Amino acid sequence: MWEGLRLQVFFLCLGAALWSAAAATMYRGSGPRERGHRRHLSLHRHWERGKEGQVLHRSKRGWVWNQFFVIEEYTGPDPVLVGRLHSDVDSGDGNIKYILSGEGAGTIFVIDDKTGNIHATKTLDREEQAQYTLTAQAVARDTNKPLEPPSEFIVKVQDINDNPPEFLHGPYYARVAEMSNVGTSVIKVTATDADDPTYGNSARLVYSILQGQPYFSVEPQTGIIRTALPNMDREARQEYDVVIQAKDMGGHMGGLSGTTQVKITLTDVNDNPPKFAQGVYAMAVSEDKVPGEEVGRLKARDPDLAENGLVDYRILEGDGMNLFEITKDSETQEAVVKLKKPVDFETKRSYTLKVEASNPHVDPRFIAWGPYKDTTIVKISVEDADEPPTFMAPSYNFEVEENAPAGTLVGRVHAKDTDIMNNPIRYMIPRYTDLEEFFTINHEDGIIKTTRPLDREAQAWHNISVSATEIGGHHQDAKVRVNIKVKDVNDNAPEFAAQNEVLVCENVSPGKLIETVSATDKDEMAHRQHFHFSLAPEVANNHSFSLKDNRDSTASIFVIRKGFSRMTQDVYHLPIEINDNGVPPMSSTNTLIIRVCSCDSKDTILSCNVEPFILPAGLSTGALIAILACIVILLAIVVLFVALRRQKKEPLIVFEEEDIRENIITYDDEGGGEEDTEAFDIATLQNPDGANGFLPRKDIKPELQYPMRPGLRPIGNSVDVDDFIKTRISDADNDPTAPPYDSIQIYGYEGRGSIAGSLSSLESVTTDSDLDYDYLQSWGPRFKKLADLYGTKDSADDNS
C-alpha cells in the first residue's frame, strides 16, 4: 500500500518538473492536501469473534489511490500521467484487469488495465470544467468477475494564470460637476478574471490609470475613479477620455491585464457671471415710431448652461426711463429695448439708459465669486421724421348766432409743421363732414365762416373736421374736430303744447274750470322766462268763456254763462294770444276748440255728434236693416248667376269617347323626284288628303268642316318647297279648329328621279359629280347653305 503512495508522489513530482517553477510551487503547495486525503482501503474482509464466541475476520481493502490533480493547458507531446490504481490482490501476474468509467473515461482519461496507470490524453481547461468524477473497479481478467466493489474518485484540474481580466460593462460613461473638490467620486469600474480566485494570485486584480492624468485617479483595489485636480472648469474643457487597466497576479510582472475606456463629462454649475460684450451700445429710433415698437437689442453672454445661464435685464437709471422699457426674448436671451412713449426730435434728440444684466439663480457655493451681474450704457438717438402738421388744440369749439348772414366769422384753427423745414400749411374742410356746405375755410389762415344763415331749431350743433396738409415734402396731413354751436335767437312764436278739443256739457254751470292750456316754444327758454296768455281782442268781451293767466306758463279756461244748446251751437272757437316775453318778444294767436256735448245727470258725456231729430215717417231702424239685408241677398244671387254662366262656356275642343288618338301618316316611298310627273301628282304629295283643296286637321275632330278660305289655293306642280312650307304654316296659324297645343306634321316624301340625287352629307363629300346645282339658288333662303356648299365647290373648280 505504501508502495502505491510512493509511486504517486514520484509521478506527481515528475509532472511538476515539466512545468515552470510557478506551477511546481502550486503543486508542492497541494502536497499536504493530497496526503490529508490519502485513503487506505482493503479488498479483503476478516471475521472477528463476537460476544457469542463467533470469530469475525475483517478483510483489509486493497485499493490505494488519492484525490488526483492534473495541471490545465498542458501541451506536451506525451499524455500526462495522472496517477496509478493498485489493489493488494494484484500479485503482478496479470490476472486482474482495471476498469475506469465516469466523466471523460475513454476519451479524456484512459487507464492501463494491467498496471492501473491513468493518463490524460487531451488538454484540459479549468474554466470549462474544474473537476471530473470517475469510477474505478478491479475485475478478474478471465471471468470479468468483480474483485472489488466500484468506488468513485475525483480528478481536479489545477488552475494556471491563462485568463486576462475583462471589463464586462465597458465602455463607461460618467458625469461629475465642474469645480468639484479633489477626491470626488466619479464612477466605479469592475473587471472580472475567469481564473480560480481561491488558488494563487491568478484572479487577484489591481487597477491603474493609463490615460486621464492628472485630472483623475483610480483606487487600485476598488476601481473607484476620483477627481485629482481642483477647479476643473467645464467652460474650458467639458469631456475627458480616461483609460483604466486591471492586472492580475496582484499587479506583478508576468500578470495578464485588460483595459476599458471611461468618458467623463463635466456638468455645469453657475460659476460665471453674465458679461456685456460692450461698455456702450448705440441705438436709434425715429420720432414717428409708436409705443411698443422695438428700438434695439443687446445681450449679456453667460457661458453657463440651462438655468445657470439665464439672464434678467432691467434699467437702473437714465433720462429715458419714462420713455423706454426693456424686456427679454426668452428664446435668444436678449434684452429688447422698446418705445414706451412717443419721442419728439424737435424736443429732445438723445437719451441715455443704464442697463443691468444679472443671474436669477445663484449657487450659494460660489457666491463669494460674485457679483453675478454686469452693467452697460445704452445711448439712443432720436431721428427726425416727416411728421404731419400739429394743431394747437386737440379740438375746437366755436359758437355762431343763428340767422347770422352768410360770411359770418365762426372761428380759426391753427396748425404748424413741427419738422425743421417748417413747411406752410393748407387747410380744408372734408366734404363728408359738411355735406350741406354750411361752412367754408380759408386755405391759408384757417378762418372758418358761414355760407348761409343757420337755423338752431333745425340743427343746433355742427360737427365738422378740418384737415391741415403740408405744402411740399410728403404732403403729410392731420385732422382736427371742430364743434360749432348755433346760438339761439328768439325767432319762433310760442304755440299750444297740444291741439286737443275741449268738451263741455250742455248743462255746465257758470264758473266751472273746463281746461288748463300750456304752451311750448322752439326757442330756448331763459331762466325765469314764462309765457303770458290772454284772450284775443275780438273775443275779449265774450259772454261764454273767460281766461286766467296762472303766471307759470299755463292758463285756465272758465265758463261764464249758464248752459249751452247743441241745437243752437255745438262748437265754439276761442282765440288765445300767447307771448313768450323774449328778446325780441314773440307772440301768436292759437284757437282753442270747444265742443258742446250731451251729458247725463252725473256730467258724464254721452254724445258729442250732431244727431237728426226728425226721421222719415214709417221707417224705423229695424226697417232700414231689413232693406239693407235684402240688397245684399240680391247682389249675392247676381254674382252666383254670373259665375254659373261662365262655367257653362263650351270648350274649344270636342272630345268624344275613344276618339283620342294619334294620326300619323308616313310615306316610305322615295318616289322619282320633281320630274317624275307620271307616277305621282306633286300636289297630292304635298297633301295626300288635300288634293281637292280641303285641309283637314289630323290631331282633332272638328265639329264643322271649314271651306277653303279666300285667297288660298292648292299648290300645283310647283317645285318651290319654301313657298309650300310657308303656306302650310299660314294654314296652321289661321285654322280656327287648331287646339291650344302644337301638332306635328311630317313631310316625308322626297320624290323620285330628282337630278339633285341624295342630299345626304355622307355621300356628297366622296362622290365626284359633274351635275349643275345652280338651281338650288332659286329654292329660297332655307336651302342657301346647300347652294353655298355645292355652288362654291363648282366655282372653285372653275377658277382652278
C-alpha positions in Angstrom: 0.0 0.0 0.0 2.8 2.4 0.8 4.4 1.4 -2.5 1.4 2.9 -4.4 1.8 6.1 -2.5 5.5 6.4 -3.3 4.7 5.8 -7.0 2.0 8.5 -7.0 4.4 11.1 -5.4 7.1 10.1 -7.9 4.8 10.7 -10.9 3.5 13.9 -9.5 7.0 15.3 -9.0 7.9 14.1 -12.5 4.9 16.1 -13.9 5.8 19.1 -11.9 9.3 19.1 -13.3 7.9 19.5 -16.8 6.2 22.8 -15.9 7.5 26.1 -14.8 8.7 27.0 -11.3 5.4 28.7 -10.6 3.5 25.5 -11.5 5.8 23.5 -9.3 5.2 25.8 -6.4 1.5 25.4 -6.8 1.9 21.6 -7.0 4.0 21.4 -3.9 1.5 23.5 -2.1 -1.0 20.9 -2.7 1.1 18.0 -1.4 -0.1 18.2 2.2 -3.6 18.4 1.0 -3.2 15.3 -1.0 -1.7 13.5 1.9 -4.6 14.7 4.0 -6.9 13.0 1.6 -5.0 9.8 1.3 -7.1 6.7 1.7 -6.1 3.2 2.6 -8.7 0.7 1.6 -8.6 -3.1 1.6 -10.4 -5.5 -0.6 -10.3 -8.4 1.8 -12.6 -8.8 4.9 -11.7 -10.7 8.1 -14.1 -12.0 10.7 -13.6 -11.4 14.3 -15.1 -13.3 17.2 -18.2 -11.7 18.7 -19.7 -11.9 22.1 -21.2 -15.3 21.3 -17.8 -16.7 20.5 -18.0 -16.3 16.8 -14.8 -15.1 15.3 -15.3 -12.2 12.8 -12.4 -11.6 10.4 -12.3 -8.2 8.8 -10.8 -8.3 5.3 -8.3 -5.4 4.6 -9.2 -3.4 1.5 -6.7 -3.4 -1.2 -7.4 -0.1 -3.2 -4.8 2.6 -3.0 -5.4 5.9 -4.6 -5.7 9.7 -3.8 -7.6 12.7 -5.0 -5.7 13.2 -8.2 -4.7 16.5 -9.7 -3.8 17.5 -13.3 -2.5 20.8 -14.5 -4.6 22.6 -17.1 -3.4 23.6 -20.6 -0.6 21.0 -20.7 0.7 20.9 -24.3 3.5 18.3 -24.1 4.0 15.5 -26.7 3.0 12.6 -24.4 -0.1 12.1 -22.4 0.1 13.3 -18.8 0.3 10.6 -16.1 -2.5 11.5 -13.7 -1.9 8.6 -11.2 -1.9 4.8 -10.7 -4.5 2.5 -9.3 -3.3 -0.7 -7.4 -5.0 -3.4 -5.5 -3.4 -5.7 -2.8 -4.9 -8.7 -4.5 -2.9 -7.8 -7.6 0.1 -10.1 -7.5 1.5 -8.9 -10.7 0.7 -11.9 -12.8 -1.8 -10.0 -15.0 -4.9 -11.8 -13.8 -6.5 -8.5 -12.6 -8.0 -6.0 -15.1 -8.6 -2.4 -14.1 -11.7 -0.7 -15.5 -12.4 3.1 -15.5 -15.8 4.8 -16.1 -17.4 8.1 -15.5 -16.8 11.7 -16.8 -14.3 11.7 -19.6 -13.4 8.0 -19.3 -12.1 6.6 -22.5 -11.9 10.0 -24.2 -10.0 12.3 -21.9 -8.8 9.8 -19.3 -7.5 6.3 -20.2 -6.3 3.5 -17.9 -3.8 0.7 -18.5 -5.9 -2.3 -17.5 -2.8 -4.2 -16.4 -0.8 -1.6 -14.4 -3.7 0.7 -13.4 -1.8 3.9 -14.7 -4.2 6.7 -15.6 -3.2 9.2 -18.3 -4.9 12.4 -19.6 -4.9 12.3 -23.4 -6.3 15.9 -24.0 -5.5 19.4 -22.9 -7.8 20.4 -20.0 -9.2 23.8 -19.3 -10.3 24.5 -15.7 -12.5 27.4 -16.9 -14.5 24.9 -18.9 -14.7 22.1 -16.2 -12.9 22.2 -12.9 -13.1 18.5 -11.9 -14.1 15.1 -13.2 -15.8 12.3 -11.2 -14.6 8.8 -12.2 -15.4 5.3 -11.0 -12.7 2.6 -10.7 -13.2 -1.2 -10.5 -10.9 -4.3 -10.4 -12.2 -7.4 -12.1 -10.9 -10.9 -12.9 -9.4 -10.8 -16.4 -10.7 -14.2 -17.4 -14.2 -14.0 -15.9 -14.8 -10.3 -15.5 -15.9 -11.1 -12.1 -15.6 -8.0 -9.8 -12.9 -8.5 -7.2 -13.7 -5.2 -5.5 -16.9 -3.1 -5.5 -16.7 0.0 -7.7 -15.6 3.2 -6.0 -15.6 6.9 -7.1 -12.7 9.3 -7.1 -12.2 12.9 -8.3 -9.6 14.3 -10.7 -9.3 18.1 -10.2 -7.9 20.4 -12.9 -5.3 22.6 -11.3 -5.5 26.3 -12.4 -2.9 28.3 -14.1 -3.0 32.1 -15.0 -4.3 31.8 -18.5 -7.2 34.3 -18.5 -6.8 38.1 -18.6 -9.1 40.4 -16.6 -12.2 41.7 -18.5 -14.4 44.7 -18.1 -17.8 43.3 -18.9 -19.7 46.6 -18.7 -17.4 48.9 -20.5 -17.1 51.4 -22.0 -18.3 53.5 -19.1 -19.9 57.0 -19.1 -19.8 59.2 -16.1 -20.7 62.8 -15.1 -19.2 64.9 -12.4 -19.9 68.6 -11.6 -17.3 71.1 -12.6 -15.4 72.8 -9.8 -15.7 69.6 -7.7 -13.2 69.1 -4.8 -10.3 66.8 -5.1 -11.2 63.2 -4.4 -14.8 63.5 -5.5 -16.1 60.0 -6.5 -16.9 59.8 -10.2 -17.6 56.2 -11.0 -16.6 52.6 -10.0 -15.3 50.2 -12.7 -15.1 46.5 -12.1 -13.2 43.8 -14.0 -13.6 40.0 -13.7 -11.0 37.2 -14.1 -12.0 33.7 -15.1 -9.1 32.1 -13.2 -9.6 30.4 -9.8 -9.8 33.2 -7.2 -9.1 30.6 -4.4 -5.8 29.4 -5.8 -2.8 31.6 -6.0 -2.9 35.2 -7.4 -4.3 34.4 -10.8 -7.5 36.3 -10.1 -6.1 39.0 -7.8 -6.7 42.2 -9.6 -5.1 45.6 -9.3 -6.5 48.8 -11.1 -4.4 51.6 -12.5 -5.0 54.6 -14.8 -3.3 54.7 -18.1 -4.9 57.9 -19.6 -6.6 60.8 -17.9 -3.9 62.0 -15.5 -3.5 64.4 -13.8 -7.2 65.1 -13.8 -8.4 61.8 -12.4 -7.1 58.9 -10.3 -8.3 55.3 -9.5 -8.2 53.3 -6.4 -6.0 50.2 -7.0 -8.2 47.7 -5.1 -11.7 49.0 -5.6 -11.6 50.6 -9.1 -13.2 53.8 -7.9 -12.3 56.8 -10.1 -11.9 60.1 -8.3 -11.1 63.7 -9.3 -7.4 64.6 -8.9 -7.4 68.3 -9.7 -9.3 71.2 -8.2 -11.4 73.7 -10.1 -11.9 71.8 -13.3 -13.8 74.2 -15.5 -16.5 73.0 -17.9 -16.2 76.1 -20.0 -12.5 75.3 -20.6 -12.9 71.6 -21.2 -16.1 69.6 -20.9 -15.2 65.9 -21.7 -12.3 63.6 -20.7 -11.3 60.2 -22.1 -9.9 58.1 -19.3 -8.3 54.6 -19.8 -8.3 52.2 -16.8 -6.2 49.0 -16.6 -6.9 45.9 -14.5 -3.9 43.5 -14.0 -4.0 40.1 -12.2 -1.2 38.4 -10.2 -1.6 41.3 -7.8 -0.1 43.6 -10.4 3.2 41.9 -10.5 5.3 41.3 -13.6 4.0 38.4 -15.7 0.4 39.1 -14.8 -2.3 39.4 -17.5 -4.2 42.7 -17.9 -7.3 44.3 -19.5 -8.4 47.9 -20.2 -11.6 49.9 -20.5 -12.4 53.4 -21.6 -14.3 55.8 -19.4 -15.8 59.0 -20.9 -16.2 61.6 -18.1 -18.3 64.7 -18.7 -18.2 67.8 -16.5 -21.7 69.1 -15.7 -22.4 72.8 -15.4 -22.7 74.9 -12.3 -23.4 78.6 -12.1 -19.8 79.7 -11.7 -19.8 82.5 -14.3 -21.5 85.9 -14.2 -23.2 87.5 -17.2 -21.0 89.8 -19.2 -21.8 92.5 -21.8 -19.6 92.5 -24.8 -19.5 96.3 -25.0 -19.4 99.0 -22.4 -21.7 101.3 -24.6 -24.4 100.4 -27.0 -25.7 102.9 -29.6 -29.3 102.7 -30.9 -31.6 105.0 -32.9 -35.3 105.5 -33.1 -37.4 107.5 -35.4 -39.8 110.0 -33.9 -42.7 108.6 -35.9 -42.5 105.2 -34.1 -45.4 104.3 -31.9 -45.2 102.9 -28.4 -44.5 99.2 -28.2 -42.2 99.2 -31.3 -38.7 97.7 -30.9 -35.7 100.1 -30.7 -32.8 97.7 -30.5 -31.3 94.6 -28.8 -28.3 93.8 -26.6 -27.1 90.7 -24.9 -25.0 89.8 -21.9 -23.3 86.4 -22.5 -23.2 83.8 -19.8 -21.2 80.6 -20.7 -23.2 78.6 -18.2 -25.9 76.3 -19.4 -29.7 75.9 -18.8 -31.0 77.8 -15.8 -27.4 78.7 -14.7 -27.1 80.7 -17.9 -30.4 82.6 -17.6 -30.0 86.4 -17.6 -32.5 89.1 -16.5 -32.3 92.7 -17.6 -33.5 96.0 -16.1 -33.0 99.7 -16.5 -31.2 101.2 -13.5 -31.2 104.8 -14.4 -31.1 107.3 -17.2 -33.1 110.3 -18.7 -35.1 107.9 -20.9 -36.5 105.7 -18.1 -40.0 107.1 -18.7 -39.9 106.8 -22.5 -38.3 103.4 -22.9 -38.7 100.0 -21.4 -36.7 96.7 -21.6 -38.0 93.2 -22.0 -36.3 89.8 -22.5 -36.6 87.5 -25.5 -36.8 84.1 -23.8 -35.5 82.2 -26.9 -32.4 84.3 -27.5 -31.8 85.6 -24.0 -31.5 89.1 -25.5 -32.6 92.4 -23.9 -35.2 94.1 -26.2 -35.4 97.9 -25.8 -38.9 99.1 -26.7 -40.5 102.5 -27.0 -42.8 103.2 -24.1 -44.0 106.7 -25.1 -43.6 108.8 -28.3 -40.4 110.8 -28.7 -40.1 114.1 -30.5 -36.9 115.0 -32.4 -37.6 118.7 -32.1 -38.0 118.4 -28.3 -35.0 116.1 -27.4 -32.7 114.3 -29.7 -30.9 111.7 -27.5 -31.4 109.6 -24.4 -29.1 107.6 -22.1 -30.0 104.4 -20.2 -28.0 102.3 -17.8 -28.9 98.6 -18.2 -28.1 95.8 -15.7 -27.9 92.1 -16.5 -28.0 89.5 -13.7 -28.4 85.8 -13.0 -31.7 85.0 -11.3 -30.3 81.7 -10.0 -27.0 81.9 -8.0 -25.2 78.9 -6.5 -24.5 79.6 -2.8 -21.3 77.6 -3.1 -19.8 80.1 -5.4 -21.5 83.3 -4.1 -18.1 84.5 -3.0 -17.0 84.6 -6.6 -19.7 87.2 -7.4 -21.2 89.6 -8.1 -23.2 87.7 -10.8 -24.2 90.8 -12.7 -22.9 93.4 -15.2 -23.9 96.8 -16.4 -23.7 98.8 -19.6 -24.7 102.1 -21.1 -27.3 102.4 -23.9 -27.4 105.6 -25.9 -30.5 106.2 -28.0 -30.6 108.9 -30.6 -33.9 110.2 -32.0 -34.1 110.5 -35.8 -36.1 113.2 -37.5 -39.2 112.1 -39.5 -41.5 113.9 -41.8 -44.4 114.3 -39.4 -47.8 115.6 -40.2 -48.8 119.1 -39.0 -49.8 119.5 -35.4 -52.9 121.5 -34.4 -52.5 123.8 -31.5 -55.5 122.2 -29.8 -56.8 118.7 -29.8 -60.3 120.0 -30.8 -62.0 123.3 -31.3 -65.4 124.6 -30.0 -67.0 127.7 -31.7 -70.3 129.5 -31.4 -72.3 131.4 -34.0 -75.7 133.1 -33.8 -78.5 131.6 -35.8 -79.8 133.7 -38.7 -76.4 135.3 -39.0 -75.7 136.4 -42.6 -73.5 134.5 -44.9 -69.8 135.2 -44.3 -70.1 135.5 -40.5 -66.9 134.6 -38.8 -67.1 131.3 -36.8 -63.5 130.9 -35.6 -60.0 130.0 -36.6 -58.0 126.8 -36.4 -54.2 126.8 -36.4 -51.7 124.1 -37.2 -47.9 124.1 -37.8 -45.3 121.9 -39.2 -43.1 120.7 -36.4 -40.3 119.5 -38.7 -37.2 121.5 -39.3 -38.4 122.5 -42.7 -41.5 124.2 -41.2 -43.4 123.9 -44.5 -46.6 126.1 -45.0 -50.0 124.6 -44.2 -53.1 124.3 -46.4 -56.5 124.0 -44.6 -59.7 122.4 -45.9 -63.0 121.0 -44.7 -63.6 117.4 -45.9 -67.0 117.5 -47.6 -68.2 114.3 -45.9 -68.2 116.2 -42.6 -70.2 119.1 -44.0 -72.4 117.7 -46.7 -74.7 120.7 -47.0 -71.6 123.1 -47.1 -72.7 125.3 -44.3 -69.2 126.5 -43.7 -66.1 127.5 -45.6 -62.4 127.8 -44.5 -59.6 130.0 -45.7 -56.9 127.6 -47.1 -54.1 129.8 -45.8 -55.0 131.1 -42.4 -57.7 128.5 -41.3 -60.5 131.1 -40.7 -64.0 129.4 -40.8 -67.0 131.3 -42.0 -70.7 130.6 -42.7 -72.0 130.2 -46.2 -75.7 130.9 -45.2 -77.9 131.7 -42.2 -78.1 128.9 -39.7 -81.3 127.7 -38.0 -80.8 126.5 -34.5 -84.1 124.8 -34.4 -83.2 122.7 -37.5 -79.7 121.8 -36.2 -78.3 123.1 -33.0 -74.7 121.7 -33.4 -72.5 121.3 -36.5 -69.6 118.8 -36.0 -67.1 119.1 -38.8 -63.5 118.2 -39.4 -60.6 120.4 -40.6 -57.6 118.9 -42.3 -54.2 120.6 -42.4 -51.8 119.4 -45.2 -48.1 120.3 -45.7 -47.3 122.1 -48.9 -44.2 120.3 -50.1 -42.5 117.3 -48.6 -44.6 114.2 -48.4 -47.9 116.1 -48.1 -48.5 114.8 -44.6 -51.9 115.8 -43.2 -53.6 115.9 -39.9 -57.3 116.3 -38.9 -59.0 118.0 -36.0 -62.5 118.1 -34.8 -64.4 121.4 -34.8 -67.7 121.6 -32.9 -69.9 124.6 -33.8 -72.8 125.6 -31.6 -75.6 127.7 -33.1 -76.6 130.2 -30.5 -80.4 130.7 -30.1 -82.2 133.8 -31.3 -85.8 134.4 -30.3 -87.3 133.9 -33.7 -90.1 131.5 -33.0 -93.5 132.4 -31.5 -95.0 130.1 -28.8 -97.9 127.8 -29.5 -100.2 125.4 -27.8 -98.4 122.4 -26.4 -101.3 120.1 -27.5 -104.1 120.7 -30.1 -106.9 118.9 -28.3 -110.6 119.8 -28.3 -112.3 120.8 -25.1 -115.6 119.0 -24.4 -118.2 120.8 -22.3 -121.6 119.6 -21.2 -124.8 121.4 -22.2 -125.8 121.8 -18.6 -122.4 123.0 -17.4 -122.7 125.5 -14.5 -121.1 129.0 -14.7 -117.6 129.5 -13.2 -116.5 125.9 -13.8 -112.9 125.2 -15.0 -113.1 123.4 -18.3 -109.4 123.3 -19.4 -105.9 124.3 -18.5 -103.8 125.2 -21.5 -100.0 125.3 -21.8 -97.6 126.4 -24.5 -94.2 125.4 -26.0 -91.6 127.4 -27.8 -88.9 126.1 -30.3 -86.5 128.6 -28.9 -84.6 128.2 -25.8 -86.3 129.5 -22.7 -84.3 131.8 -20.5 -84.2 131.4 -16.7 -87.4 132.5 -15.1 -88.9 133.2 -18.5 -92.6 132.2 -18.8 -95.4 132.5 -21.3 -98.2 135.1 -21.0 -101.8 134.1 -22.0 -104.7 136.4 -22.9 -107.9 136.3 -25.0 -107.7 137.8 -28.4 -109.2 141.4 -28.6 -112.1 140.2 -30.7 -113.4 137.8 -28.0 -112.2 139.7 -25.0 -115.8 140.7 -24.2 -117.5 137.3 -25.0 -120.1 136.1 -22.6 -119.3 132.4 -22.7 -115.7 131.8 -21.6 -113.0 133.6 -19.7 -109.3 133.1 -19.3 -107.0 133.4 -16.3 -103.2 133.6 -16.7 -101.6 131.4 -13.9 -98.1 133.1 -14.4 -96.5 129.6 -14.6 -96.7 129.3 -18.4 -100.3 127.9 -18.1 -103.8 129.5 -18.3 -107.2 128.3 -17.0 -110.4 128.5 -19.1 -113.7 129.0 -17.2 -117.4 129.0 -18.3 -119.1 132.3 -17.5 -122.7 131.5 -18.8 -125.3 129.1 -17.8 -125.8 126.1 -20.1 -125.4 125.5 -23.8 -127.5 124.1 -26.5 -126.1 121.8 -29.2 -129.1 122.7 -31.4 -128.2 126.3 -31.3 -124.3 126.0 -31.5 -122.3 122.9 -30.9 -118.7 124.2 -31.5 -117.1 127.4 -30.1 -113.7 128.8 -31.3 -111.8 130.7 -28.6 -108.7 132.6 -29.9 -106.0 133.0 -27.3 -102.8 135.1 -27.6 -99.5 133.7 -26.2 -96.5 135.9 -25.6 -93.0 134.5 -24.8 -91.6 137.6 -23.2 -88.4 137.1 -25.0 -86.0 139.5 -26.8 -87.4 140.4 -29.1 -90.8 139.3 -27.8 -92.7 136.9 -30.0 -96.4 136.1 -29.8 -99.0 134.1 -31.7 -102.8 133.6 -31.6 -103.9 130.0 -31.2 -107.5 128.8 -31.4 -109.0 126.6 -28.7 -111.9 124.5 -30.0 -114.7 123.9 -27.5 -117.4 121.3 -28.4 -120.7 121.1 -26.6 -121.7 117.5 -25.7 -124.8 115.8 -24.3 -124.2 114.6 -20.7 -126.2 112.7 -18.1 -127.1 113.9 -14.6 -123.6 113.0 -13.4 -121.9 115.1 -16.1 -120.8 112.0 -17.9 -120.5 112.7 -21.6 -122.9 110.7 -23.7 -122.6 112.1 -27.2 -120.8 115.0 -28.9 -122.1 114.3 -32.5 -124.9 116.1 -34.2 -127.9 113.7 -34.5 -131.0 114.1 -36.7 -134.1 114.9 -34.6 -136.7 114.1 -37.3 -136.8 110.7 -39.1 -138.8 109.9 -42.2 -142.3 108.7 -41.3 -142.9 105.0 -41.1 -139.2 104.0 -41.2 -137.6 102.7 -38.1 -134.1 101.4 -37.6 -135.3 97.8 -37.9 -136.8 98.6 -41.3 -133.6 100.1 -42.6 -131.7 97.0 -41.5 -134.1 94.7 -43.4 -133.8 96.7 -46.5 -130.1 96.5 -46.5 -130.2 92.7 -45.9 -132.4 92.3 -49.0 -130.0 94.3 -51.1 -127.1 92.1 -50.0 -129.0 88.9 -50.9 -129.8 90.2 -54.3 -126.2 91.0 -55.0 -125.2 87.5 -53.9 -127.7 85.9 -56.4 -126.4 88.0 -59.2 -122.8 87.1 -58.5 -123.7 83.4 -58.4 -125.6 83.6 -61.7 -122.7 85.2 -63.4 -120.3 82.5 -62.1 -122.5 79.7 -63.3 -122.7 81.2 -66.8 -119.0 81.3 -67.1 -118.7 77.7 -66.1 -121.2 76.6 -68.9 -119.0 78.0 -71.7 -118.4 75.3 -74.3 -114.8 74.1 -74.8 -112.9 74.8 -77.9 -112.1 71.1 -78.5 -114.7 68.4 -78.5 -113.6 65.1 -77.1 -115.7 62.0 -77.9 -115.3 58.6 -76.4 -112.4 56.6 -77.8 -111.6 59.5 -80.2 -108.3 60.5 -78.5 -105.5 59.0 -80.8 -102.5 60.0 -82.8 -102.9 60.2 -86.6 -99.5 59.7 -88.2 -99.2 59.3 -92.0 -95.8 58.0 -93.1 -94.6 57.8 -96.7 -91.7 55.4 -97.1 -91.6 55.5 -100.9 -89.0 58.0 -102.1 -90.6 58.5 -105.5 -89.0 59.9 -108.5 -88.4 63.5 -107.6 -89.8 66.6 -109.0 -89.5 65.5 -112.7 -91.5 62.3 -112.1 -95.0 63.5 -113.0 -96.3 60.2 -114.4 -96.4 58.2 -111.2 -97.5 60.9 -108.8 -99.0 64.3 -108.7 -96.9 66.8 -106.8 -100.0 68.5 -105.3 -101.1 65.1 -103.9 -97.6 64.5 -102.5 -97.7 67.9 -100.8 -101.1 67.0 -99.2 -102.3 63.5 -100.0 -105.7 64.2 -98.4 -106.0 67.8 -99.7 -106.0 67.4 -103.5 -109.4 68.8 -103.6 -108.4 71.8 -101.7 -109.7 70.8 -98.3 -107.2 70.8 -95.4 -108.5 68.7 -92.5 -106.8 68.5 -89.1 -105.2 65.2 -88.1 -104.9 65.8 -84.4 -108.6 66.8 -83.7 -112.0 66.0 -84.7 -113.7 69.4 -85.7 -117.4 69.8 -85.5 -117.7 71.7 -88.8 -115.8 71.4 -92.0 -114.5 74.8 -92.8 -114.4 75.6 -96.6 -111.2 76.9 -98.3 -110.6 80.4 -97.2 -110.5 83.1 -99.9 -107.0 83.8 -101.1 -105.7 80.3 -100.5 -105.3 78.0 -103.4 -103.9 74.5 -103.9 -100.3 74.3 -104.8 -99.8 72.6 -108.1 -96.7 71.2 -109.5 -94.6 74.0 -108.1 -91.1 73.0 -107.0 -90.7 75.9 -104.6 -90.6 74.0 -101.4 -90.0 77.1 -99.4 -93.4 78.6 -100.5 -95.0 75.3 -99.8 -93.8 75.2 -96.2 -94.8 78.9 -95.6 -98.3 78.0 -96.9 -98.6 75.2 -94.5 -97.5 77.3 -91.6 -100.0 80.0 -92.5 -102.8 77.4 -92.8 -102.0 76.1 -89.4 -101.8 79.5 -87.8 -105.2 80.6 -89.3 -107.1 77.4 -88.7 -109.9 78.1 -86.1 -110.0 74.4 -85.2 -106.4 74.3 -84.1 -106.0 73.3 -80.5 -104.1 75.4 -78.0 -101.1 73.0 -78.3 -98.7 72.2 -81.1 -99.2 69.5 -83.6 -96.7 67.6 -85.6 -96.9 67.4 -89.4 -94.5 65.2 -91.2 -93.5 65.7 -94.8 -91.5 62.6 -95.6 -91.9 62.3 -99.3 -88.8 63.2 -101.3 -89.7 62.3 -104.8 -88.1 60.0 -107.3 -85.7 60.7 -110.2 -84.5 64.1 -108.9 -81.5 65.4 -110.7 -80.2 66.6 -107.3 -79.8 63.0 -106.2 -79.4 62.2 -102.5 -79.0 65.2 -100.2 -77.1 63.1 -97.6 -73.8 64.5 -96.5 -72.4 61.0 -96.1 -72.0 60.6 -99.9 -71.7 64.2 -101.0 -68.1 64.5 -99.8 -66.9 61.3 -101.5 -68.9 61.5 -104.8 -67.4 63.2 -107.8 -70.3 64.5 -109.8 -70.4 66.9 -112.7 -74.0 67.9 -112.1 -75.0 71.5 -112.0 -76.5 72.6 -108.7 -77.1 76.2 -109.6 -80.8 75.7 -109.4 -80.5 75.4 -105.6 -80.1 79.2 -105.5 -83.8 79.5 -106.6 -85.1 77.4 -103.7 -85.1 80.2 -101.2 -83.1 81.0 -98.1 -83.8 77.7 -96.4 -81.6 75.9 -99.0 -79.0 78.6 -99.1 -76.5 76.5 -97.1 -76.7 73.7 -99.7 -76.5 76.1 -102.5 -73.4 77.7 -101.0 -71.7 74.4 -100.4 -72.2 73.0 -103.8 -72.1 76.2 -105.7 -68.9 77.3 -104.0 -67.3 74.0 -104.9 -68.2 74.4 -108.6 -67.0 77.9 -108.6 -63.7 76.8 -107.1 -63.3 74.1 -109.7 -63.9 76.6 -112.4 -61.4 79.0 -111.0 -58.8 76.3 -110.7 
